[in-house]
Amino acid sequence: VRPQFQIAVPADVNMVRLSIDGGKTWFNATQSATAGVWDYTWLADVSEGKHTLTVEATDAAGNKTMQKLEFTIDTTLSVPTIVLDNTDDSGTKGDNLTNVNKPTFVLG
């Protein structure tokens, strides 16, 4: 998975750099058409699991600030369940049998 990031910073910021998991490699974000918004799409796949994004912003005066954000990449597809709504489950509750002509189902 190649994550995409959009970073909102004050308008006087003139450089935004990103790093994942405390890596020694930093990547420069690209300033978007909207003032104060910078974009970056990771160029390589990032593995599943928990990661830390570090963002460094530098303003026109050379002042730097750094923020970290934890994120998780999860590409496992969850199998949804469909059950009969309890209000339409007639007879023994939980047996998923009904005598309702137009029952309601719940997707979970």
Steps between C-alpha positions, in 0.01 A plus 500: 500500500629846410338745741411854400533783749358852498649735758343831606748756635511879542523688170853630575646146496727458199619140547335181628692174537376155600653183640345169601602299806789725599682422180810689404345580164285812465274585208386846391126557469359706214309820565147473363300776334341576838715715729624307802427156354778261402468155339716191482442150364746241629708362213544150643263255663464531876442173685187412693500593865554803721726782381605847609499791256730787593436837334746788513384846390733796442377857470649790302707610803659155529306394809431126508232300675444126505187294563442125510189304407442129549306317230417141413495334161252212493424335166312204648145490372250437776219262415170673576222324686132529421251420774130534542404808702386397850166677458418276201629176657174324592477199727831413663727806501833438328384211280473737201154368411222746427141515385539867397437551125752784467762440769784735580857373491801653672839513332785482746 
